[in-house]
């Protein structure tokens, strides 16, 4: 069975569209269609239900997808283990991080790592915390910056930093002079928030669901500078980490009572082979971010 065709098949299944899959793969749509047809002929099975506007997997296609993902992951792991024979002069790390954490925690560290290990390539993918965990489990990432205050039986991690989620308000807002506020008080205000799936949104969404209230959300965005600008313009208030404000004087952080802690760590799939390059990266992050050493 051709590995390339299996790869094409899994990308097609993920996108659900021949045009999108072909664009992602960097090939012509006709080449993708021919490759899938040849795979069906080889297996003597119909894998795809084709219609004019959409495609879906057949029952046989669903079975193949499950095995194809495992086969491709095994091939990827074999390549990484063989790469170990070359040492740390080369290697590739697929690393996932949210936009905010990547922007504020990692630029200097990533630059220094690249200077120390110039032959190691880091491919960065940006997504929310929940998506990053799923990508780890699906084998799409080697490492990801995730919440480490939650246990997961399929993900190992080491903690890199301990933070606290706070409210961000204009310096003219009544909350700006308070020593702390409750989530109830926060949720009664007009809000500008990160989208669902991001840790800065989780506490607010969970509280509103538990209390059966509908928050007054004026704007949703994952763009940090836009979020801060909307707060400055008094469109609403938001949640954030203190690090994103720096020395800005027109915005104020206000702690929650009770506090909303956030432990950040680097995680990887328990059954995933962690290459020497990936282990070096984990150790490097621990050292640079002054975190306690864990088992890698």
MIBARO-406410 format. One line per 10 residues: their letters; for each residue z, x, y of N, C-alpha, C, CB. Coordinates in steps of 0.2 Angstrom, whole numbers. Atoms other than C-alpha are relative to their C-alpha. Glycine has a CB too. Layout:
N
a) Z/X/Y/Z/X/Y/Z/X/Y/Z/X/Y | ...
REM end
This chain:
296
xxxxxxxxxx) 0/4/-6/0/0/0/0/4/6/6/-5/0 | 0/-4/-6/-5/7/17/5/-1/5/-7/-1/3 | -5/1/-4/9/11/28/-2/-2/7/4/7/1 | 3/2/-7/-1/9/44/-1/-7/0/-6/4/2 | 1/7/0/-6/-8/39/7/-4/0/-4/-2/-6 | -6/3/0/12/-13/35/3/0/7/5/4/-5 | -3/0/-7/17/-7/53/-4/-5/4/-1/8/2 | 4/5/-4/3/-17/60/2/-7/-1/-8/0/-1 | -2/7/3/9/-32/50/7/-2/4/0/0/-7 | -7/1/-2/27/-30/56/0/-1/8/5/5/-1
xxxxxxxxxx) 1/1/-8/22/-29/75/-3/-6/1/-5/6/3 | 3/7/-1/11/-44/73/5/-6/-1/-6/-1/-5 | -5/5/1/25/-54/65/5/0/6/4/2/-7 | -5/0/-5/37/-48/79/-3/-3/6/2/7/2 | 3/3/-6/25/-53/93/-2/-7/-1/-6/4/3 | 3/7/1/18/-69/85/-7/-1/3/5/-5/2 | 7/1/-4/1/-65/94/-4/6/-1/2/-2/7 | 5/-5/1/-14/-55/89/-1/4/6/-6/-2/-3 | 2/-4/-6/-18/-50/107/6/4/2/-1/-5/6 | -6/-4/-2/0/-45/111/1/6/-5/6/-4/1
xxxxxxxxxx) -1/-5/5/2/-35/95/-5/6/1/-1/-3/-7 | 5/-5/-1/-15/-26/98/2/4/6/-7/-3/0 | -2/-4/-6/-9/-21/115/5/4/-1/1/-5/6 | -6/-4/2/7/-15/109/-2/6/-4/6/-4/-3 | 2/-5/4/-1/-5/96/-5/5/3/-3/-3/-7 | 6/-4/-3/-15/2/107/-6/0/-4/3/7/1 | 6/0/4/-29/-4/96/-4/-6/2/1/0/-7 | 4/6/-2/-43/-17/98/3/-6/-5/-7/1/-2 | -2/6/4/-39/-35/92/-4/-1/-6/0/-6/5 | 4/0/6/-53/-34/80/2/4/-5/-8/1/2
xxxxxxxxxx) -3/-5/5/-46/-19/72/6/-2/-3/1/7/3 | -7/3/3/-29/-27/70/-2/-6/-5/4/-3/5 | 1/6/4/-37/-43/63/-3/3/-7/-6/-4/3 | 3/-3/6/-48/-32/50/6/3/-4/-5/5/2 | -5/-4/4/-32/-22/45/4/-6/-4/4/4/5 | -4/5/4/-22/-38/41/-4/-4/-5/2/-6/6 | 4/3/5/-37/-46/32/0/5/-7/-7/-1/2 | 0/-5/6/-38/-30/21/7/0/-4/-2/7/3 | -7/0/3/-19/-31/18/0/-6/-5/5/0/5 | 0/6/4/-21/-49/12/-4/1/-6/-2/-6/4
xxxxxxxxxx) 5/-1/6/-36/-44/1/4/5/-5/-6/3/2 | -3/-5/5/-26/-29/-7/6/-4/-4/3/6/4 | -6/3/4/-11/-40/-11/-2/-7/-3/5/-2/5 | 3/7/3/-22/-56/-15/5/-5/2/-1/1/-8 | -5/5/-3/-10/-66/-4/-2/-2/7/7/2/-1 | 1/2/-7/-12/-76/12/7/1/3/-2/-8/0 | -6/-2/-4/1/-69/24/1/-3/7/0/8/1 | 0/3/-6/-4/-77/40/-3/-7/1/-4/5/5 | 3/7/-1/-7/-95/45/-3/1/7/5/-6/0 | 3/-1/-6/-20/-94/59/-3/-6/3/-6/5/-1
xxxxxxxxxx) 3/6/-4/-24/-107/72/-3/3/6/6/-5/1 | 3/-2/-6/-33/-106/88/5/3/5/-4/-6/4 | -5/-2/-5/-17/-104/99/5/4/-2/2/-6/3 | -6/-3/2/-4/-97/88/-1/2/-7/6/-4/1 | -1/-2/7/0/-88/71/7/-1/-2/-4/7/-1 | -6/0/3/14/-89/59/-1/3/-6/3/-7/0 | 0/-3/7/19/-81/43/0/-5/-5/6/5/-1 | -1/5/6/17/-90/27/6/2/-4/-7/1/-5 | -6/-1/4/31/-90/14/-1/7/-3/1/-5/-6 | 1/-6/3/23/-75/6/0/6/5/-8/1/-3
xxxxxxxxxx) 0/-5/-6/21/-66/23/8/1/2/-3/-3/6 | -7/-1/-2/40/-69/26/3/5/-5/4/-6/0 | -3/-5/5/44/-60/9/-3/7/2/-2/-2/-7 | 3/-6/-1/32/-46/13/4/4/7/-7/0/1 | -3/-2/-6/40/-44/31/7/3/-2/1/-6/5 | -6/-2/1/57/-42/24/0/7/-4/4/-5/-5 | 1/-6/3/51/-28/12/-3/5/4/-4/-1/-6 | 3/-5/-4/40/-20/25/4/3/5/-6/-4/4 | -5/-3/-5/54/-17/37/4/5/-3/4/-6/3 | -4/-5/4/64/-9/24/-4/6/-2/3/-3/-7
xxxxxxxxxx) 5/-6/2/49/2/18/-1/4/6/-6/-3/-3 | 2/-4/-6/45/7/36/7/4/2/-2/-4/5 | -7/-3/-1/64/11/39/1/6/-4/6/-5/0 | -1/-6/4/65/22/24/-5/6/1/-1/-3/-8 | 5/-5/-2/49/31/29/2/4/6/-7/-3/1 | -2/-3/-6/56/34/46/6/5/-1/2/-5/5 | -5/-4/1/72/41/39/-2/6/-4/5/-4/-5 | 2/-6/3/63/52/27/-3/5/5/-5/-2/-5 | 2/-5/-5/54/60/42/5/3/3/-5/-4/4 | -6/-3/-4/70/63/51/4/5/-4/5/-6/2
xxxxxxxxxx) -3/-5/4/78/71/36/-4/6/-1/2/-3/-7 | 4/-5/1/63/82/34/0/4/7/-7/-2/-2 | 0/-3/-7/63/86/53/7/5/0/0/-5/5 | -6/-4/0/81/93/50/-1/7/-2/5/-3/-5 | 2/-7/2/73/108/42/-2/5/5/-5/0/-6 | 3/-4/-6/66/113/59/6/2/5/-5/-4/3 | -5/-1/-5/83/113/67/0/-4/6/1/8/2 | 0/4/-7/87/108/85/-5/2/5/7/1/3 | 5/-1/-5/71/115/92/-5/-6/1/-4/6/-3 | 4/6/-1/63/98/90/3/-6/-3/-7/1/-3
xxxxxxxxxx) -3/6/3/67/80/86/-1/-5/5/7/1/-1 | 1/5/-4/65/63/93/6/-5/-1/-6/-4/-2 | -6/4/1/80/51/97/-3/-7/4/6/3/4 | 2/7/-3/76/32/100/7/-3/3/-3/-5/-5 | -6/1/-3/90/28/112/0/-7/5/3/6/5 | 0/7/-4/95/10/119/6/0/5/0/-6/-5 | -6/0/-5/105/7/135/-2/-6/5/0/7/4 | 1/5/-5/107/-7/148/-2/3/6/6/-5/1 | 2/-3/-6/99/-4/165/6/2/4/-4/-6/4 | -6/-2/-4/116/-3/174/3/6/-3/5/-6/1
xxxxxxxxxx) -4/-6/3/124/9/162/-5/6/0/2/-1/-7 | 5/-6/0/108/20/161/0/2/7/-7/-3/-2 | 1/-2/-7/107/20/180/6/4/3/-2/-6/4 | -6/-2/-3/125/24/184/4/5/-4/4/-5/2 | -4/-5/4/132/34/169/-4/6/-2/3/-4/-6 | 3/-5/4/118/44/162/-5/5/3/-4/-4/-5 | 5/-5/-3/105/52/174/2/7/0/-1/-2/7 | -2/-7/0/115/68/176/1/3/-7/6/1/4 | -1/-2/7/120/69/158/-7/1/-4/4/-5/-3 | 7/-1/3/102/66/152/-4/6/2/-4/-6/1
xxxxxxxxxx) 4/-6/-3/95/79/163/3/7/-3/1/0/8 | -3/-6/3/108/92/157/-1/1/-7/8/-1/2 | 1/0/7/105/87/139/-7/3/-1/1/-6/-3 | 7/-2/1/86/90/141/0/8/2/-4/-4/5 | 0/-7/-1/90/107/149/3/4/-6/4/2/6 | -3/-4/6/101/112/134/-4/0/-6/7/-3/-1 | 4/1/6/89/105/121/-7/-2/2/3/-5/-5 | 6/2/-3/72/105/129/-5/-2/-5/-3/6/3 | 5/3/5/63/102/112/1/-7/-3/0/5/-6 | -2/6/2/72/86/109/-3/-6/5/8/-1/-1
xxxxxxxxxx) 3/6/-4/63/70/115/4/-6/-1/-8/-1/-2 | -4/6/0/73/55/120/-4/-6/3/7/1/4 | 4/6/-2/64/38/120/5/-5/2/-5/-2/-5 | -5/5/-3/74/26/131/-3/-7/0/3/2/7 | 2/7/0/73/7/128/6/-4/4/-1/-3/-7 | -5/4/-3/82/-5/140/0/-7/-2/-2/1/8 | -1/7/2/90/-21/135/7/-2/1/-3/-1/-8 | -7/2/0/106/-31/135/4/2/-6/0/-8/1 | -4/-2/5/120/-27/124/-1/-3/-7/8/0/2 | 2/3/7/117/-40/111/-6/2/-3/0/-8/2
xxxxxxxxxx) 7/-2/2/99/-36/110/0/7/-3/-5/0/5 | 0/-7/2/103/-17/108/4/0/-7/4/4/5 | -3/0/7/115/-21/93/-5/-2/-5/6/-4/0 | 5/3/4/101/-31/85/-5/5/-2/-3/-6/2 | 5/-5/0/89/-17/88/2/6/-5/-2/3/6 | -3/-5/4/101/-5/80/0/-2/-8/7/2/2 | -1/3/7/103/-16/64/-7/0/-3/3/-6/0 | 7/1/3/84/-18/63/-4/7/-1/-4/-4/5 | 3/-7/1/81/1/63/-5/2/6/-4/0/-6 | 4/-2/-6/72/1/80/3/5/4/-2/-6/4
xxxxxxxxxx) -4/-5/-4/85/12/88/4/5/-4/4/-3/5 | -4/-5/4/94/28/82/7/-1/3/-2/7/1 | -6/1/-3/108/26/95/-1/-5/6/2/7/3 | 0/4/-5/113/14/108/7/0/4/-2/-7/-2 | -6/0/-4/126/13/122/2/-8/0/-1/2/8 | -2/7/1/136/-3/117/7/-1/2/-2/-2/-7 | -7/1/-1/153/-11/119/3/3/-7/2/-8/1 | -3/-2/6/165/-2/107/7/-3/-1/1/8/1 | -7/4/1/180/-14/109/-1/-6/-5/2/-2/7 | 1/5/5/172/-25/96/-3/3/-7/-6/-5/2
xxxxxxxxxx) 1/-3/6/171/-20/78/-6/-4/-3/6/-1/-5 | 6/3/3/155/-23/68/-1/4/-7/-7/1/4 | 0/-3/6/154/-19/49/-6/4/-2/1/-5/-5 | 6/-4/1/136/-12/50/-1/5/6/-6/-5/0 | 1/-4/-6/138/-2/66/6/5/1/-1/-3/7 | -5/-5/-1/148/14/68/0/2/8/0/7/-4 | 0/-1/-7/153/20/86/6/5/2/0/-6/4 | -5/-4/-3/163/32/96/1/-2/8/-1/8/0 | -1/2/-7/171/27/113/-1/6/5/7/-3/1 | 2/-5/-5/164/36/128/4/-1/7/-7/0/2
xxxxxxxxxx) -4/1/-7/173/27/143/3/-7/-1/-5/0/6 | -3/7/0/185/13/146/0/-2/8/8/1/-2 | 1/3/-6/181/2/161/4/-7/1/-7/0/2 | -3/6/-1/187/-14/168/-6/-4/4/6/0/4 | 5/5/-4/175/-29/174/4/-3/5/-3/-5/-5 | -3/2/-6/179/-34/191/-5/-5/4/2/6/5 | 4/5/-4/172/-47/204/-2/5/6/4/-6/3 | 3/-4/-6/161/-40/218/-2/-6/5/-7/3/-2 | 0/5/-5/162/-50/234/-2/4/7/6/-4/1 | 0/-3/-7/157/-47/253/6/2/3/-5/-4/4
xxxxxxxxxx) -6/-2/-3/170/-38/263/3/-6/4/-1/6/4 | -3/5/-4/171/-54/273/2/-6/-4/-6/-3/5 | -1/5/5/174/-65/258/8/-1/0/-3/1/-7 | -7/1/0/192/-73/257/3/4/-6/2/-7/-1 | -3/-4/5/194/-64/240/1/7/1/-5/-1/-6 | 0/-7/-2/191/-47/248/7/3/1/-4/1/5 | -7/-3/-1/210/-46/253/5/-2/-5/2/-4/7 | -5/1/5/217/-52/237/1/6/-5/-3/-6/-4 | -1/-5/5/225/-41/224/-3/-1/-6/7/1/-1 | 3/2/6/217/-50/210/-2/-7/0/4/1/-6
xxxxxxxxxx) 2/7/0/209/-67/206/-1/-2/-8/-7/-1/3 | 1/2/7/207/-77/190/-7/-2/-1/5/-7/-1 | 7/2/2/191/-82/181/-1/-7/2/-1/1/-8 | 0/7/-3/195/-100/186/-2/0/7/6/-4/-1 | 2/-1/-7/194/-95/204/-7/3/1/5/5/4 | 6/-3/-1/179/-84/202/-6/-6/-2/-1/5/-5 | 5/4/2/169/-98/193/0/-6/4/2/-3/-7 | 0/6/-5/173/-111/207/-5/2/6/7/-2/2 | 4/-2/-6/162/-100/219/-7/0/-2/2/7/1 | 7/-1/1/143/-99/221/-1/7/-4/-4/-1/6
xxxxxxxxxx) 0/-6/4/138/-85/208/-7/2/0/2/-1/-7 | 6/-3/2/124/-73/206/2/5/-6/-3/5/7 | -2/-3/6/124/-66/189/-5/4/-4/4/-5/-5 | 5/-2/5/116/-55/176/-2/-5/-5/3/6/-4 | 3/6/5/106/-65/163/5/0/-6/-7/2/-2 | -4/0/7/114/-70/146/-2/5/-4/-2/-7/-3 | 1/-5/5/115/-57/133/3/7/3/-7/1/-1 | -3/-6/-4/123/-44/146/7/-1/0/-4/1/7 | -7/0/0/141/-39/145/3/-3/6/3/6/-2 | -3/2/-6/144/-43/163/-1/-8/1/-4/3/6
xxxxxxxxxx) 1/7/0/139/-61/160/4/-3/-5/-7/-2/-1 | -4/3/5/149/-64/144/6/-3/1/1/6/-6 | -6/3/-1/166/-67/150/0/-6/4/4/5/4 | 1/6/-4/160/-79/163/-3/-6/-4/-5/1/6 | 3/5/4/149/-89/151/5/-3/-5/-6/3/-4 | -5/2/5/163/-89/138/5/-5/3/3/6/-4 | -5/4/-3/176/-96/150/-3/-7/2/2/4/6 | 3/6/-2/164/-109/156/-1/-5/-6/-7/1/4 | 1/4/6/160/-115/139/7/-3/-3/-3/4/-6 | -6/3/2/178/-116/134/3/-5/4/5/6/0
xxxxxxxxxx) -3/4/-5/183/-125/150/-5/-6/1/2/3/6 | 5/5/-1/167/-136/149/-1/-2/7/3/-7/-4 | 2/1/-6/162/-133/166/-7/3/1/5/4/5 | 7/-3/-2/145/-129/174/1/4/6/-5/-6/1 | -1/-5/-6/146/-114/186/-6/-1/4/0/7/-2 | 5/0/-5/136/-114/202/-4/6/0/3/-2/7 | 3/-6/0/124/-101/198/-6/0/4/-3/2/-8 | 6/0/-5/112/-97/213/-6/4/-2/3/1/7 | 5/-5/1/103/-83/206/2/4/-7/-2/5/6 | -1/-4/6/101/-73/189/-5/6/1/-1/-4/-6
xxxxxxxxxx) 4/-6/0/94/-55/189/4/5/-4/-2/2/7 | -2/-6/3/96/-39/179/-1/6/5/-3/1/-6 | 1/-5/-5/91/-29/195/6/1/4/-6/-2/4 | -6/-1/-3/107/-21/201/0/0/8/3/6/-2 | 1/-1/-7/101/-17/219/-1/-7/3/-5/5/2 | 1/7/-3/95/-35/221/6/-4/-1/-6/-3/-4 | -6/4/1/111/-42/214/5/2/6/3/2/-7 | -4/-2/-5/121/-32/227/-2/-3/7/1/8/0 | 3/2/-6/109/-37/241/2/-8/1/-7/1/0 | -2/7/0/112/-56/236/7/-1/2/-2/-3/-6
xxxxxxxxxx) -8/0/-2/131/-53/237/1/1/7/4/4/-4 | -1/-2/-7/129/-45/254/-2/-6/5/-4/6/2 | 3/6/-4/119/-60/260/4/-6/-1/-7/-1/-1 | -5/5/1/133/-71/254/-4/-6/-4/3/-3/7 | 4/5/4/121/-80/242/5/-2/-6/-6/2/-3 | -5/1/5/135/-79/229/4/7/-1/-3/-3/-6 | -4/-6/2/148/-67/221/-2/2/-7/7/-1/1 | 3/-2/7/145/-57/205/6/4/-4/-6/4/0 | -4/-5/4/154/-47/191/-3/6/0/1/-3/-7 | 2/-6/1/152/-29/190/5/5/-2/-3/3/7
xxxxxxxxxx) -4/-5/1/159/-12/186/1/4/6/-3/5/-6 | -1/-4/-6/167/-2/200/-4/5/2/7/2/0 | 4/-6/-1/156/13/198/-7/-2/4/-2/3/-7 | 6/2/-3/141/3/204/0/0/8/-3/-6/-3 | -1/1/-7/148/1/222/0/7/4/6/-4/1 | 0/-6/-3/151/19/225/4/0/7/-7/3/2 | -3/-1/-7/156/22/244/-2/-6/4/-1/6/3 | 2/6/-4/149/5/250/6/-3/3/-5/-5/-4 | -6/3/-3/160/-3/263/-1/-7/1/1/4/7 | 1/7/-2/152/-20/265/1/-4/-7/-7/-1/2
xxxxxxxxxx) -2/3/6/156/-24/247/6/2/-3/-6/1/-6 | -7/-2/2/173/-25/239/1/-3/-8/5/-4/4 | -1/2/7/178/-26/220/7/-3/0/0/6/-5 | -7/3/1/193/-37/215/1/-1/-7/0/-7/4 | -1/1/8/201/-36/198/2/-7/-2/6/5/-1 | -1/7/3/203/-51/187/7/1/-3/-5/-2/-5 | -6/1/3/220/-57/181/0/-6/-4/6/0/6 | -1/-6/3/222/-56/167/-6/5/0/2/-1/-8 | 5/-5/-1/211/-40/167/-5/-1/-6/2/7/-1 | 5/1/5/194/-40/158/-2/7/-2/-6/-4/3
xxxxxxxxxx) 2/-7/2/193/-23/149/-7/1/-3/5/3/-5 | 6/-2/3/177/-15/144/0/7/-3/-6/-1/5 | 0/-7/3/176/0/132/-8/1/-2/4/0/-7 | 7/-2/2/159/8/131/-1/6/-5/-4/2/7 | 1/-5/5/153/18/117/-7/1/-2/4/-1/-6 | 7/-1/3/138/25/108/0/-1/-7/-3/8/1 | 0/2/6/134/17/92/-6/1/-4/1/-8/0 | 6/0/4/122/18/77/2/-4/-7/-1/8/-2 | -1/4/6/119/9/61/3/4/-6/-7/-2/-2 | -4/-4/5/131/14/47/-4/3/-5/5/-5/-3
xxxxxxxxxx) 4/-3/5/118/16/34/-6/4/2/-3/-6/-4 | 5/-3/-3/106/24/46/1/8/0/-2/-2/7 | -1/-7/0/103/43/44/0/2/7/-6/3/-4 | -1/-3/-6/110/52/59/-3/7/0/7/-1/3 | 3/-7/0/99/67/63/4/5/3/-7/0/3 | -3/-5/-3/105/83/69/0/0/8/-2/7/-2 | 1/2/-7/97/79/86/5/-5/2/-7/-1/1 | -4/5/-2/106/63/87/7/1/0/-1/-6/-5 | -7/-2/0/123/70/82/1/5/6/1/4/-7 | -1/-5/-6/121/84/95/0/-5/7/-6/5/1
xxxxxxxxxx) 0/4/-6/117/70/108/7/-4/1/-6/-5/0 | -7/4/0/133/60/103/5/5/2/1/-3/-7 | -6/-5/-2/144/76/104/-1/2/8/-1/6/-4 | 2/-1/-7/135/80/121/3/-5/5/-7/2/1 | -2/6/-4/139/63/128/8/0/0/-3/-7/-2 | -7/0/1/157/64/122/3/6/5/3/1/-7 | -2/-5/-4/159/81/131/-1/-1/7/-3/7/-2 | 1/1/-7/151/77/147/3/-6/3/-8/-1/1 | -3/6/-3/159/60/149/8/0/-1/-3/-6/-3 | -7/-2/1/176/68/145/4/-6/-5/4/0/7
xxxxxx) -3/4/5/179/56/130/3/3/-5/-5/-5/-2 | -3/-3/6/190/59/115/-5/1/-5/6/-4/-2 | 5/-1/6/181/66/100/1/-5/-6/0/7/-2 | -1/5/5/178/54/86/-4/3/-6/-3/-7/1 | 3/-2/5/170/56/69/-8/-1/0/3/-3/-7 | 7/1/0/151/59/69/-3/2/-6/-3/3/7
REM end
